[in-house]
Protein backbone atom coordinates (compact mmCIF):
# COMPACT_ATOMS: atom_id res chain seq x y z
CA UNK A 1 0.00 0.00 0.00
CA UNK A 2 1.37 3.38 -0.91
CA UNK A 3 0.81 6.66 0.90
CA UNK A 4 -1.86 9.06 -0.25
CA UNK A 5 -0.18 12.22 -1.44
CA UNK A 6 -1.19 15.35 -3.24
CA UNK A 7 1.25 15.48 -6.12
CA UNK A 8 2.69 18.74 -7.35
CA UNK A 9 0.47 20.26 -9.99
CA UNK A 10 0.16 23.38 -12.05
CA UNK A 11 -3.12 25.10 -11.27
CA UNK A 12 -4.69 28.03 -12.98
CA UNK A 13 -6.86 28.95 -10.03
CA UNK A 14 -8.87 27.70 -7.11
CA UNK A 15 -11.15 25.65 -9.36
CA UNK A 16 -8.22 23.61 -10.66
CA UNK A 17 -6.84 23.16 -7.16
CA UNK A 18 -10.23 22.02 -5.85
CA UNK A 19 -10.56 19.50 -8.69
CA UNK A 20 -7.11 18.09 -7.93
CA UNK A 21 -7.95 17.86 -4.24
CA UNK A 22 -11.24 16.06 -5.00
CA UNK A 23 -9.40 13.50 -7.15
CA UNK A 24 -6.78 12.91 -4.46
CA UNK A 25 -9.38 12.57 -1.70
CA UNK A 26 -11.27 10.05 -3.82
CA UNK A 27 -8.16 7.97 -4.45
CA UNK A 28 -7.24 8.01 -0.75
CA UNK A 29 -10.79 7.05 0.24
CA UNK A 30 -10.56 4.05 -2.10
CA UNK A 31 -7.35 2.94 -0.37
CA UNK A 32 -8.92 3.28 3.07
CA UNK A 33 -11.96 1.27 1.92
CA UNK A 34 -9.69 -1.45 0.51
CA UNK A 35 -7.77 -1.74 3.79
CA UNK A 36 -10.98 -1.71 5.84
CA UNK A 37 -12.58 -4.43 3.71
CA UNK A 38 -9.47 -6.58 3.94
CA UNK A 39 -9.41 -6.26 7.72
CA UNK A 40 -13.10 -7.18 7.96
CA UNK A 41 -12.54 -10.27 5.83
CA UNK A 42 -9.60 -11.28 8.00
CA UNK A 43 -11.66 -10.81 11.15
CA UNK A 44 -14.50 -12.91 9.72
CA UNK A 45 -12.12 -15.69 8.72
CA UNK A 46 -10.47 -15.67 12.15
CA UNK A 47 -13.87 -15.91 13.85
CA UNK A 48 -14.63 -19.09 11.88
CA UNK A 49 -11.62 -21.00 13.21
PDBQT receptor file of N, H, CA, C and O in Angstrom, charges set to zero:
ATOM      1  N   UNK A   1       0.847  -1.160   0.000  1.00  0.00    +0.000 N 
ATOM      2  CA  UNK A   1       0.000   0.000   0.000  1.00  0.00    +0.000 C 
ATOM      3  C   UNK A   1       0.897   1.229   0.000  1.00  0.00    +0.000 C 
ATOM      4  O   UNK A   1       1.858   1.309   0.766  1.00  0.00    +0.000 OA
ATOM      5  N   UNK A   2       0.587   2.151  -0.835  1.00  0.00    +0.000 N 
ATOM      6  H   UNK A   2      -0.193   2.086  -1.458  1.00  0.00    +0.000 HD
ATOM      7  CA  UNK A   2       1.366   3.385  -0.909  1.00  0.00    +0.000 C 
ATOM      8  C   UNK A   2       0.651   4.502  -0.163  1.00  0.00    +0.000 C 
ATOM      9  O   UNK A   2      -0.556   4.434   0.065  1.00  0.00    +0.000 OA
ATOM     10  N   UNK A   3       1.386   5.506   0.206  1.00  0.00    +0.000 N 
ATOM     11  H   UNK A   3       2.367   5.561   0.021  1.00  0.00    +0.000 HD
ATOM     12  CA  UNK A   3       0.815   6.656   0.898  1.00  0.00    +0.000 C 
ATOM     13  C   UNK A   3      -0.055   7.468  -0.041  1.00  0.00    +0.000 C 
ATOM     14  O   UNK A   3       0.175   7.500  -1.249  1.00  0.00    +0.000 OA
ATOM     15  N   UNK A   4      -1.050   8.120   0.522  1.00  0.00    +0.000 N 
ATOM     16  H   UNK A   4      -1.237   8.094   1.504  1.00  0.00    +0.000 HD
ATOM     17  CA  UNK A   4      -1.863   9.061  -0.253  1.00  0.00    +0.000 C 
ATOM     18  C   UNK A   4      -1.156  10.409  -0.209  1.00  0.00    +0.000 C 
ATOM     19  O   UNK A   4      -0.858  10.938   0.861  1.00  0.00    +0.000 OA
ATOM     20  N   UNK A   5      -0.898  10.943  -1.378  1.00  0.00    +0.000 N 
ATOM     21  H   UNK A   5      -1.140  10.513  -2.248  1.00  0.00    +0.000 HD
ATOM     22  CA  UNK A   5      -0.185  12.215  -1.445  1.00  0.00    +0.000 C 
ATOM     23  C   UNK A   5      -0.838  13.104  -2.480  1.00  0.00    +0.000 C 
ATOM     24  O   UNK A   5      -1.398  12.624  -3.465  1.00  0.00    +0.000 OA
ATOM     25  N   UNK A   6      -0.762  14.378  -2.254  1.00  0.00    +0.000 N 
ATOM     26  H   UNK A   6      -0.307  14.768  -1.454  1.00  0.00    +0.000 HD
ATOM     27  CA  UNK A   6      -1.188  15.354  -3.237  1.00  0.00    +0.000 C 
ATOM     28  C   UNK A   6       0.046  15.718  -4.042  1.00  0.00    +0.000 C 
ATOM     29  O   UNK A   6       0.939  16.411  -3.554  1.00  0.00    +0.000 OA
ATOM     30  N   UNK A   7       0.086  15.247  -5.269  1.00  0.00    +0.000 N 
ATOM     31  H   UNK A   7      -0.639  14.683  -5.665  1.00  0.00    +0.000 HD
ATOM     32  CA  UNK A   7       1.247  15.484  -6.121  1.00  0.00    +0.000 C 
ATOM     33  C   UNK A   7       1.313  16.952  -6.532  1.00  0.00    +0.000 C 
ATOM     34  O   UNK A   7       0.303  17.656  -6.546  1.00  0.00    +0.000 OA
ATOM     35  N   UNK A   8       2.491  17.384  -6.858  1.00  0.00    +0.000 N 
ATOM     36  H   UNK A   8       3.311  16.812  -6.847  1.00  0.00    +0.000 HD
ATOM     37  CA  UNK A   8       2.690  18.742  -7.346  1.00  0.00    +0.000 C 
ATOM     38  C   UNK A   8       1.920  18.913  -8.650  1.00  0.00    +0.000 C 
ATOM     39  O   UNK A   8       1.962  18.048  -9.525  1.00  0.00    +0.000 OA
ATOM     40  N   UNK A   9       1.227  20.020  -8.770  1.00  0.00    +0.000 N 
ATOM     41  H   UNK A   9       1.193  20.722  -8.060  1.00  0.00    +0.000 HD
ATOM     42  CA  UNK A   9       0.466  20.262  -9.991  1.00  0.00    +0.000 C 
ATOM     43  C   UNK A   9       0.510  21.740 -10.338  1.00  0.00    +0.000 C 
ATOM     44  O   UNK A   9       0.770  22.596  -9.493  1.00  0.00    +0.000 OA
ATOM     45  N   UNK A  10       0.251  22.005 -11.586  1.00  0.00    +0.000 N 
ATOM     46  H   UNK A  10       0.039  21.309 -12.272  1.00  0.00    +0.000 HD
ATOM     47  CA  UNK A  10       0.161  23.379 -12.053  1.00  0.00    +0.000 C 
ATOM     48  C   UNK A  10      -1.318  23.730 -12.095  1.00  0.00    +0.000 C 
ATOM     49  O   UNK A  10      -2.085  23.118 -12.838  1.00  0.00    +0.000 OA
ATOM     50  N   UNK A  11      -1.713  24.701 -11.310  1.00  0.00    +0.000 N 
ATOM     51  H   UNK A  11      -1.090  25.199 -10.706  1.00  0.00    +0.000 HD
ATOM     52  CA  UNK A  11      -3.115  25.096 -11.274  1.00  0.00    +0.000 C 
ATOM     53  C   UNK A  11      -3.269  26.504 -11.818  1.00  0.00    +0.000 C 
ATOM     54  O   UNK A  11      -2.389  27.355 -11.681  1.00  0.00    +0.000 OA
ATOM     55  N   UNK A  12      -4.406  26.715 -12.433  1.00  0.00    +0.000 N 
ATOM     56  H   UNK A  12      -5.120  26.024 -12.545  1.00  0.00    +0.000 HD
ATOM     57  CA  UNK A  12      -4.694  28.035 -12.979  1.00  0.00    +0.000 C 
ATOM     58  C   UNK A  12      -5.562  28.856 -12.039  1.00  0.00    +0.000 C 
ATOM     59  O   UNK A  12      -5.806  30.038 -12.281  1.00  0.00    +0.000 OA
ATOM     60  N   UNK A  13      -6.019  28.237 -10.986  1.00  0.00    +0.000 N 
ATOM     61  H   UNK A  13      -5.821  27.277 -10.790  1.00  0.00    +0.000 HD
ATOM     62  CA  UNK A  13      -6.862  28.948 -10.030  1.00  0.00    +0.000 C 
ATOM     63  C   UNK A  13      -7.433  27.986  -9.012  1.00  0.00    +0.000 C 
ATOM     64  O   UNK A  13      -7.106  26.799  -8.998  1.00  0.00    +0.000 OA
ATOM     65  N   UNK A  14      -8.291  28.517  -8.161  1.00  0.00    +0.000 N 
ATOM     66  H   UNK A  14      -8.557  29.481  -8.172  1.00  0.00    +0.000 HD
ATOM     67  CA  UNK A  14      -8.865  27.697  -7.107  1.00  0.00    +0.000 C 
ATOM     68  C   UNK A  14      -9.697  26.543  -7.650  1.00  0.00    +0.000 C 
ATOM     69  O   UNK A  14      -9.736  25.478  -7.034  1.00  0.00    +0.000 OA
ATOM     70  N   UNK A  15     -10.355  26.724  -8.778  1.00  0.00    +0.000 N 
ATOM     71  H   UNK A  15     -10.323  27.589  -9.279  1.00  0.00    +0.000 HD
ATOM     72  CA  UNK A  15     -11.153  25.653  -9.364  1.00  0.00    +0.000 C 
ATOM     73  C   UNK A  15     -10.301  24.451  -9.715  1.00  0.00    +0.000 C 
ATOM     74  O   UNK A  15     -10.683  23.313  -9.442  1.00  0.00    +0.000 OA
ATOM     75  N   UNK A  16      -9.142  24.697 -10.321  1.00  0.00    +0.000 N 
ATOM     76  H   UNK A  16      -8.831  25.621 -10.542  1.00  0.00    +0.000 HD
ATOM     77  CA  UNK A  16      -8.220  23.608 -10.660  1.00  0.00    +0.000 C 
ATOM     78  C   UNK A  16      -7.693  22.926  -9.403  1.00  0.00    +0.000 C 
ATOM     79  O   UNK A  16      -7.593  21.700  -9.349  1.00  0.00    +0.000 OA
ATOM     80  N   UNK A  17      -7.362  23.716  -8.405  1.00  0.00    +0.000 N 
ATOM     81  H   UNK A  17      -7.443  24.711  -8.448  1.00  0.00    +0.000 HD
ATOM     82  CA  UNK A  17      -6.841  23.162  -7.162  1.00  0.00    +0.000 C 
ATOM     83  C   UNK A  17      -7.908  22.312  -6.469  1.00  0.00    +0.000 C 
ATOM     84  O   UNK A  17      -7.607  21.234  -5.956  1.00  0.00    +0.000 OA
ATOM     85  N   UNK A  18      -9.142  22.792  -6.452  1.00  0.00    +0.000 N 
ATOM     86  H   UNK A  18      -9.386  23.667  -6.868  1.00  0.00    +0.000 HD
ATOM     87  CA  UNK A  18     -10.229  22.023  -5.847  1.00  0.00    +0.000 C 
ATOM     88  C   UNK A  18     -10.469  20.718  -6.587  1.00  0.00    +0.000 C 
ATOM     89  O   UNK A  18     -10.733  19.696  -5.953  1.00  0.00    +0.000 OA
ATOM     90  N   UNK A  19     -10.384  20.724  -7.910  1.00  0.00    +0.000 N 
ATOM     91  H   UNK A  19     -10.170  21.554  -8.425  1.00  0.00    +0.000 HD
ATOM     92  CA  UNK A  19     -10.564  19.502  -8.693  1.00  0.00    +0.000 C 
ATOM     93  C   UNK A  19      -9.460  18.496  -8.382  1.00  0.00    +0.000 C 
ATOM     94  O   UNK A  19      -9.730  17.303  -8.240  1.00  0.00    +0.000 OA
ATOM     95  N   UNK A  20      -8.229  18.966  -8.275  1.00  0.00    +0.000 N 
ATOM     96  H   UNK A  20      -8.010  19.935  -8.390  1.00  0.00    +0.000 HD
ATOM     97  CA  UNK A  20      -7.107  18.088  -7.935  1.00  0.00    +0.000 C 
ATOM     98  C   UNK A  20      -7.287  17.506  -6.539  1.00  0.00    +0.000 C 
ATOM     99  O   UNK A  20      -7.032  16.322  -6.319  1.00  0.00    +0.000 OA
ATOM    100  N   UNK A  21      -7.720  18.324  -5.608  1.00  0.00    +0.000 N 
ATOM    101  H   UNK A  21      -7.928  19.285  -5.786  1.00  0.00    +0.000 HD
ATOM    102  CA  UNK A  21      -7.952  17.861  -4.242  1.00  0.00    +0.000 C 
ATOM    103  C   UNK A  21      -9.060  16.811  -4.210  1.00  0.00    +0.000 C 
ATOM    104  O   UNK A  21      -8.933  15.802  -3.516  1.00  0.00    +0.000 OA
ATOM    105  N   UNK A  22     -10.140  17.036  -4.948  1.00  0.00    +0.000 N 
ATOM    106  H   UNK A  22     -10.243  17.856  -5.511  1.00  0.00    +0.000 HD
ATOM    107  CA  UNK A  22     -11.236  16.059  -5.004  1.00  0.00    +0.000 C 
ATOM    108  C   UNK A  22     -10.755  14.716  -5.537  1.00  0.00    +0.000 C 
ATOM    109  O   UNK A  22     -11.126  13.669  -5.006  1.00  0.00    +0.000 OA
ATOM    110  N   UNK A  23      -9.939  14.739  -6.574  1.00  0.00    +0.000 N 
ATOM    111  H   UNK A  23      -9.637  15.589  -7.005  1.00  0.00    +0.000 HD
ATOM    112  CA  UNK A  23      -9.404  13.504  -7.151  1.00  0.00    +0.000 C 
ATOM    113  C   UNK A  23      -8.523  12.767  -6.138  1.00  0.00    +0.000 C 
ATOM    114  O   UNK A  23      -8.611  11.547  -5.997  1.00  0.00    +0.000 OA
ATOM    115  N   UNK A  24      -7.681  13.518  -5.441  1.00  0.00    +0.000 N 
ATOM    116  H   UNK A  24      -7.610  14.509  -5.555  1.00  0.00    +0.000 HD
ATOM    117  CA  UNK A  24      -6.784  12.912  -4.459  1.00  0.00    +0.000 C 
ATOM    118  C   UNK A  24      -7.569  12.338  -3.287  1.00  0.00    +0.000 C 
ATOM    119  O   UNK A  24      -7.278  11.233  -2.829  1.00  0.00    +0.000 OA
ATOM    120  N   UNK A  25      -8.557  13.073  -2.802  1.00  0.00    +0.000 N 
ATOM    121  H   UNK A  25      -8.793  13.970  -3.174  1.00  0.00    +0.000 HD
ATOM    122  CA  UNK A  25      -9.380  12.574  -1.700  1.00  0.00    +0.000 C 
ATOM    123  C   UNK A  25     -10.102  11.295  -2.105  1.00  0.00    +0.000 C 
ATOM    124  O   UNK A  25     -10.213  10.364  -1.307  1.00  0.00    +0.000 OA
ATOM    125  N   UNK A  26     -10.592  11.244  -3.338  1.00  0.00    +0.000 N 
ATOM    126  H   UNK A  26     -10.502  12.001  -3.987  1.00  0.00    +0.000 HD
ATOM    127  CA  UNK A  26     -11.272  10.046  -3.822  1.00  0.00    +0.000 C 
ATOM    128  C   UNK A  26     -10.344   8.849  -3.878  1.00  0.00    +0.000 C 
ATOM    129  O   UNK A  26     -10.722   7.746  -3.485  1.00  0.00    +0.000 OA
ATOM    130  N   UNK A  27      -9.134   9.060  -4.363  1.00  0.00    +0.000 N 
ATOM    131  H   UNK A  27      -8.826   9.957  -4.682  1.00  0.00    +0.000 HD
ATOM    132  CA  UNK A  27      -8.160   7.970  -4.447  1.00  0.00    +0.000 C 
ATOM    133  C   UNK A  27      -7.777   7.481  -3.054  1.00  0.00    +0.000 C 
ATOM    134  O   UNK A  27      -7.645   6.277  -2.834  1.00  0.00    +0.000 OA
ATOM    135  N   UNK A  28      -7.599   8.400  -2.119  1.00  0.00    +0.000 N 
ATOM    136  H   UNK A  28      -7.706   9.378  -2.298  1.00  0.00    +0.000 HD
ATOM    137  CA  UNK A  28      -7.241   8.006  -0.755  1.00  0.00    +0.000 C 
ATOM    138  C   UNK A  28      -8.404   7.291  -0.078  1.00  0.00    +0.000 C 
ATOM    139  O   UNK A  28      -8.187   6.341   0.675  1.00  0.00    +0.000 OA
ATOM    140  N   UNK A  29      -9.619   7.727  -0.331  1.00  0.00    +0.000 N 
ATOM    141  H   UNK A  29      -9.795   8.498  -0.942  1.00  0.00    +0.000 HD
ATOM    142  CA  UNK A  29     -10.787   7.054   0.241  1.00  0.00    +0.000 C 
ATOM    143  C   UNK A  29     -10.875   5.624  -0.272  1.00  0.00    +0.000 C 
ATOM    144  O   UNK A  29     -11.225   4.718   0.484  1.00  0.00    +0.000 OA
ATOM    145  N   UNK A  30     -10.563   5.411  -1.543  1.00  0.00    +0.000 N 
ATOM    146  H   UNK A  30     -10.278   6.148  -2.157  1.00  0.00    +0.000 HD
ATOM    147  CA  UNK A  30     -10.560   4.055  -2.100  1.00  0.00    +0.000 C 
ATOM    148  C   UNK A  30      -9.543   3.176  -1.384  1.00  0.00    +0.000 C 
ATOM    149  O   UNK A  30      -9.820   2.007  -1.113  1.00  0.00    +0.000 OA
ATOM    150  N   UNK A  31      -8.375   3.719  -1.076  1.00  0.00    +0.000 N 
ATOM    151  H   UNK A  31      -8.149   4.668  -1.296  1.00  0.00    +0.000 HD
ATOM    152  CA  UNK A  31      -7.348   2.943  -0.371  1.00  0.00    +0.000 C 
ATOM    153  C   UNK A  31      -7.812   2.587   1.037  1.00  0.00    +0.000 C 
ATOM    154  O   UNK A  31      -7.613   1.461   1.495  1.00  0.00    +0.000 OA
ATOM    155  N   UNK A  32      -8.422   3.537   1.714  1.00  0.00    +0.000 N 
ATOM    156  H   UNK A  32      -8.583   4.451   1.342  1.00  0.00    +0.000 HD
ATOM    157  CA  UNK A  32      -8.921   3.282   3.067  1.00  0.00    +0.000 C 
ATOM    158  C   UNK A  32      -9.998   2.202   3.027  1.00  0.00    +0.000 C 
ATOM    159  O   UNK A  32     -10.004   1.303   3.867  1.00  0.00    +0.000 OA
ATOM    160  N   UNK A  33     -10.908   2.286   2.056  1.00  0.00    +0.000 N 
ATOM    161  H   UNK A  33     -10.903   3.017   1.374  1.00  0.00    +0.000 HD
ATOM    162  CA  UNK A  33     -11.957   1.272   1.919  1.00  0.00    +0.000 C 
ATOM    163  C   UNK A  33     -11.359  -0.104   1.659  1.00  0.00    +0.000 C 
ATOM    164  O   UNK A  33     -11.824  -1.098   2.217  1.00  0.00    +0.000 OA
ATOM    165  N   UNK A  34     -10.342  -0.169   0.823  1.00  0.00    +0.000 N 
ATOM    166  H   UNK A  34      -9.965   0.638   0.370  1.00  0.00    +0.000 HD
ATOM    167  CA  UNK A  34      -9.694  -1.446   0.514  1.00  0.00    +0.000 C 
ATOM    168  C   UNK A  34      -9.077  -2.056   1.769  1.00  0.00    +0.000 C 
ATOM    169  O   UNK A  34      -9.234  -3.251   2.017  1.00  0.00    +0.000 OA
ATOM    170  N   UNK A  35      -8.384  -1.254   2.551  1.00  0.00    +0.000 N 
ATOM    171  H   UNK A  35      -8.256  -0.283   2.349  1.00  0.00    +0.000 HD
ATOM    172  CA  UNK A  35      -7.774  -1.741   3.790  1.00  0.00    +0.000 C 
ATOM    173  C   UNK A  35      -8.858  -2.196   4.765  1.00  0.00    +0.000 C 
ATOM    174  O   UNK A  35      -8.749  -3.265   5.366  1.00  0.00    +0.000 OA
ATOM    175  N   UNK A  36      -9.896  -1.387   4.917  1.00  0.00    +0.000 N 
ATOM    176  H   UNK A  36      -9.983  -0.518   4.429  1.00  0.00    +0.000 HD
ATOM    177  CA  UNK A  36     -10.977  -1.710   5.840  1.00  0.00    +0.000 C 
ATOM    178  C   UNK A  36     -11.661  -3.017   5.447  1.00  0.00    +0.000 C 
ATOM    179  O   UNK A  36     -11.927  -3.856   6.307  1.00  0.00    +0.000 OA
ATOM    180  N   UNK A  37     -11.943  -3.197   4.173  1.00  0.00    +0.000 N 
ATOM    181  H   UNK A  37     -11.727  -2.516   3.474  1.00  0.00    +0.000 HD
ATOM    182  CA  UNK A  37     -12.580  -4.427   3.707  1.00  0.00    +0.000 C 
ATOM    183  C   UNK A  37     -11.685  -5.637   3.941  1.00  0.00    +0.000 C 
ATOM    184  O   UNK A  37     -12.169  -6.699   4.334  1.00  0.00    +0.000 OA
ATOM    185  N   UNK A  38     -10.406  -5.489   3.708  1.00  0.00    +0.000 N 
ATOM    186  H   UNK A  38     -10.012  -4.627   3.389  1.00  0.00    +0.000 HD
ATOM    187  CA  UNK A  38      -9.465  -6.582   3.943  1.00  0.00    +0.000 C 
ATOM    188  C   UNK A  38      -9.409  -6.971   5.415  1.00  0.00    +0.000 C 
ATOM    189  O   UNK A  38      -9.345  -8.154   5.749  1.00  0.00    +0.000 OA
ATOM    190  N   UNK A  39      -9.432  -5.973   6.289  1.00  0.00    +0.000 N 
ATOM    191  H   UNK A  39      -9.484  -5.012   6.018  1.00  0.00    +0.000 HD
ATOM    192  CA  UNK A  39      -9.407  -6.259   7.722  1.00  0.00    +0.000 C 
ATOM    193  C   UNK A  39     -10.690  -6.958   8.163  1.00  0.00    +0.000 C 
ATOM    194  O   UNK A  39     -10.646  -7.873   8.986  1.00  0.00    +0.000 OA
ATOM    195  N   UNK A  40     -11.828  -6.536   7.624  1.00  0.00    +0.000 N 
ATOM    196  H   UNK A  40     -11.864  -5.793   6.956  1.00  0.00    +0.000 HD
ATOM    197  CA  UNK A  40     -13.098  -7.180   7.964  1.00  0.00    +0.000 C 
ATOM    198  C   UNK A  40     -13.099  -8.639   7.524  1.00  0.00    +0.000 C 
ATOM    199  O   UNK A  40     -13.550  -9.515   8.261  1.00  0.00    +0.000 OA
ATOM    200  N   UNK A  41     -12.595  -8.895   6.326  1.00  0.00    +0.000 N 
ATOM    201  H   UNK A  41     -12.229  -8.183   5.727  1.00  0.00    +0.000 HD
ATOM    202  CA  UNK A  41     -12.541 -10.269   5.828  1.00  0.00    +0.000 C 
ATOM    203  C   UNK A  41     -11.629 -11.115   6.710  1.00  0.00    +0.000 C 
ATOM    204  O   UNK A  41     -11.952 -12.263   7.013  1.00  0.00    +0.000 OA
ATOM    205  N   UNK A  42     -10.509 -10.566   7.118  1.00  0.00    +0.000 N 
ATOM    206  H   UNK A  42     -10.246  -9.633   6.872  1.00  0.00    +0.000 HD
ATOM    207  CA  UNK A  42      -9.595 -11.283   7.999  1.00  0.00    +0.000 C 
ATOM    208  C   UNK A  42     -10.239 -11.576   9.343  1.00  0.00    +0.000 C 
ATOM    209  O   UNK A  42     -10.071 -12.666   9.889  1.00  0.00    +0.000 OA
ATOM    210  N   UNK A  43     -10.974 -10.610   9.880  1.00  0.00    +0.000 N 
ATOM    211  H   UNK A  43     -11.110  -9.725   9.437  1.00  0.00    +0.000 HD
ATOM    212  CA  UNK A  43     -11.661 -10.808  11.154  1.00  0.00    +0.000 C 
ATOM    213  C   UNK A  43     -12.725 -11.897  11.038  1.00  0.00    +0.000 C 
ATOM    214  O   UNK A  43     -12.877 -12.722  11.939  1.00  0.00    +0.000 OA
ATOM    215  N   UNK A  44     -13.462 -11.896   9.925  1.00  0.00    +0.000 N 
ATOM    216  H   UNK A  44     -13.339 -11.226   9.193  1.00  0.00    +0.000 HD
ATOM    217  CA  UNK A  44     -14.500 -12.906   9.716  1.00  0.00    +0.000 C 
ATOM    218  C   UNK A  44     -13.888 -14.294   9.591  1.00  0.00    +0.000 C 
ATOM    219  O   UNK A  44     -14.423 -15.260  10.135  1.00  0.00    +0.000 OA
ATOM    220  N   UNK A  45     -12.780 -14.399   8.883  1.00  0.00    +0.000 N 
ATOM    221  H   UNK A  45     -12.345 -13.615   8.441  1.00  0.00    +0.000 HD
ATOM    222  CA  UNK A  45     -12.118 -15.694   8.724  1.00  0.00    +0.000 C 
ATOM    223  C   UNK A  45     -11.569 -16.182  10.060  1.00  0.00    +0.000 C 
ATOM    224  O   UNK A  45     -11.653 -17.372  10.364  1.00  0.00    +0.000 OA
ATOM    225  N   UNK A  46     -11.014 -15.288  10.852  1.00  0.00    +0.000 N 
ATOM    226  H   UNK A  46     -10.946 -14.321  10.605  1.00  0.00    +0.000 HD
ATOM    227  CA  UNK A  46     -10.467 -15.666  12.155  1.00  0.00    +0.000 C 
ATOM    228  C   UNK A  46     -11.575 -16.133  13.098  1.00  0.00    +0.000 C 
ATOM    229  O   UNK A  46     -11.357 -17.023  13.920  1.00  0.00    +0.000 OA
ATOM    230  N   UNK A  47     -12.749 -15.540  12.984  1.00  0.00    +0.000 N 
ATOM    231  H   UNK A  47     -12.926 -14.816  12.317  1.00  0.00    +0.000 HD
ATOM    232  CA  UNK A  47     -13.870 -15.914  13.850  1.00  0.00    +0.000 C 
ATOM    233  C   UNK A  47     -14.389 -17.308  13.523  1.00  0.00    +0.000 C 
ATOM    234  O   UNK A  47     -15.009 -17.952  14.369  1.00  0.00    +0.000 OA
ATOM    235  N   UNK A  48     -14.140 -17.780  12.302  1.00  0.00    +0.000 N 
ATOM    236  H   UNK A  48     -13.637 -17.256  11.615  1.00  0.00    +0.000 HD
ATOM    237  CA  UNK A  48     -14.635 -19.090  11.882  1.00  0.00    +0.000 C 
ATOM    238  C   UNK A  48     -13.700 -20.232  12.259  1.00  0.00    +0.000 C 
ATOM    239  O   UNK A  48     -14.029 -21.393  12.016  1.00  0.00    +0.000 OA
ATOM    240  N   UNK A  49     -12.555 -19.937  12.839  1.00  0.00    +0.000 N 
ATOM    241  H   UNK A  49     -12.288 -18.994  13.037  1.00  0.00    +0.000 HD
ATOM    242  CA  UNK A  49     -11.617 -21.001  13.212  1.00  0.00    +0.000 C 
ATOM    243  C   UNK A  49     -11.898 -21.514  14.583  1.00  0.00    +0.000 C 
ATOM    244  O   UNK A  49     -11.205 -22.413  15.059  1.00  0.00    +0.000 OA
TER     245      UNK A  49
